[in-house]
Amino acid sequence: ARGRVKRGEATNGGVALAGVILGVFAVVVGLVFIAVWISLLREVGAQNYFDCLQQAGQDRAKVQECADKFRQSVEDRFSVTEKPTG
């Protein structure tokens, strides 16, 4: 769209510029969001959880144990507890 404005084929230069700016802003916000999530996952021990799952293999009891440990890690870190459903 910016190229067409420069060639005189369009008159919506402001809208095209706003689109470019919003697009760049969205990419930056997305990258920040990803960085925050990665940081939070590291902080609560996600790598330990993934390692535990890999070692557990197909053993459902061990997989559940990994999930329980990870849940406890999150609860301890953020001082929250999961409310039982049902």
N, C-alpha and C positions, 0 to 999 in steps of 0.2 A: 504494500500500500504506500509506503514512503517513496518508493521508486516512481510510482505513478504520479504522486504529488510533485516530485522534482521535475518530471517530464511535462507537467502541466495537464496531465490526463485526468486528474482528480483534484478536488478542492477540500478534501477532508484531512488535511495535514494534522490538525489538532487531535482528531480522533485516532489517527494512525500512531501518533506519538504517545498518546495516552495508552494505547494498546501495548506498545513496546515497553513503556515504563511499568505497567501493571504486570506484564509477562515476566520481566526481570525481577520485580518485587516478589512475585509468586515463587519463582525459582529460589530466591534467597530465603524466603520464609520456609520453603520446603526443606532446604538444606539445614537450616537451623533446627527445624523440627526433628529431622533425622538425627542430628548430633545430640540433641537433648535426650531422645529415646535411647540411643546407644549409651550415653553417659548413665542414665538411670538403670539400664539393664546391667551395666558393669557394677554399679553401686550395690545392687541387690543380689549379686552373685549369679547372674544368668549363665556365665561360663561354667560355673560349678554344676548348675542344673543340666546344661547340655552334655557335659562330661559324664554326669551321673546317668543320664538317659542312654548315652552311647554304651556305657558299661552294663546297663541293665538289659540291653538287647530286647528280646521279646517277652521277658519275664514280667508279667503284669503287676505282681506284688512289688517288685523292685522299682518299676516305673511309677507306681503309686507312691512309694516311699520317696522317690526323687521329687515328685510333685508336692508332697507334704512338706519336705524340707525346704523347698523353694518358697512355698506359701508362707511358712514360718519365718523365713528370711525377710520376705517382703513385709509381713506383719510387724516383725521386730524393728525393721528399719524405719517404717513410717508410723509406728505406734497405732496400727489399726488391726481389727480382727474381722474375720469373715463371719457374717451372720449365717447360721444354718438355714437351709431352705426346707420347706415341707411342713 
